[in-house]
Amino acid sequence: MSYRGRQPRHSRVDKFQAEIAEIWRTEFGFSVFLTHGVGEGFTDTIVGVPGNDPRNELCEVKTGNASSTPPQKKFYRTWKGAPVWIIRSPSRARAWGREQVALQELRPKIAEVF
């Protein structure tokens, strides 16, 4: 069943989405699940960041200066989890990946905290 029981509409896949997913998988060892077909403004990808404090990040891939759609803007405003990351190019995807790895190195291991 799709999100809220509705059939997802066919969404346009951003130009760099596959390339960015591959960068995150191969260069950083992240898990990447493509969700662009979910609809309702949901993000393009869920990224699993491994490390001392593993977590899932919601990322929206946008090409160039493309704007978010009204449903996406509504999703960003109403989502109660971590903020959605907007990634606009493969070079930004690499920079974001390096930032996530650096953050993991700074955090204590969860098992050691508890």
C-alpha positions in Angstrom: 0.0 0.0 0.0 1.3 3.5 -0.8 1.6 6.4 1.6 -1.9 7.2 3.1 -3.4 4.5 0.9 -3.0 6.6 -2.3 -1.3 5.6 -5.4 1.9 7.7 -5.8 1.9 10.0 -8.8 4.8 9.6 -11.2 7.4 12.0 -10.1 10.2 13.4 -12.1 13.6 12.1 -11.1 16.2 14.8 -10.7 19.2 14.7 -13.0 21.8 13.8 -10.5 19.7 11.5 -8.2 21.2 8.2 -9.3 24.8 9.6 -9.4 24.4 11.0 -5.9 23.0 7.8 -4.5 26.0 5.9 -6.0 28.4 8.4 -4.5 26.9 7.9 -1.0 26.9 4.2 -1.4 30.4 3.6 -2.9 32.4 6.5 -1.5 30.9 6.7 2.0 29.3 3.3 2.7 25.9 4.9 3.4 22.7 3.0 2.8 20.5 4.8 0.3 16.8 4.1 -0.3 15.2 6.0 -3.2 11.8 7.3 -2.3 11.0 9.8 -5.0 7.9 7.9 -6.0 6.2 8.1 -2.6 4.5 11.4 -3.3 2.8 13.7 -0.9 6.0 15.9 -0.8 8.1 13.1 0.7 11.9 13.4 0.1 13.8 11.7 -2.8 16.0 9.6 -0.5 16.5 8.2 2.9 20.2 7.9 3.7 21.5 5.6 6.5 24.6 7.0 8.0 26.7 4.4 9.9 29.1 5.2 12.7 29.2 5.8 16.4 25.8 7.4 16.3 24.0 5.8 13.3 21.0 7.6 12.0 18.7 8.1 9.0 18.7 11.4 7.1 16.0 12.6 4.7 17.5 14.2 1.6 15.9 16.0 -1.4 17.9 16.1 -4.6 17.3 19.2 -6.6 19.0 20.1 -9.9 20.5 23.6 -10.0 18.2 26.3 -8.6 15.0 24.2 -8.9 12.5 25.1 -6.3 10.7 22.7 -4.0 7.1 22.0 -4.9 4.2 23.1 -2.7 3.7 19.6 -1.3 7.5 19.3 -0.6 7.4 22.7 1.2 4.5 21.5 3.3 6.3 18.3 4.2 9.4 20.2 5.3 7.3 22.5 7.5 5.3 19.7 9.1 7.9 17.0 9.5 8.7 16.5 13.2 12.0 14.7 12.7 15.4 16.1 11.7 15.4 18.8 9.0 15.4 17.7 5.4 18.7 18.2 3.5 18.6 19.8 0.0 21.4 18.5 -2.2 21.9 20.2 -5.5 25.0 18.5 -7.1 27.4 15.6 -6.9 30.0 17.9 -5.4 27.6 19.0 -2.7 26.7 15.3 -2.1 30.4 14.5 -1.5 30.8 17.5 0.8 27.7 16.5 2.8 29.0 12.9 3.0 32.3 14.2 4.4 30.4 16.3 6.9 28.4 13.3 8.1 31.5 11.1 8.5 33.3 13.9 10.4 30.3 14.2 12.7 30.3 10.5 13.4 34.0 10.7 14.4 33.2 13.4 16.9 30.4 11.5 18.6 30.9 8.9 21.3 29.8 5.4 20.7 26.2 5.0 21.8 27.1 1.8 23.7 29.6 3.7 25.7 27.1 6.3 26.8 24.6 3.9 28.2 
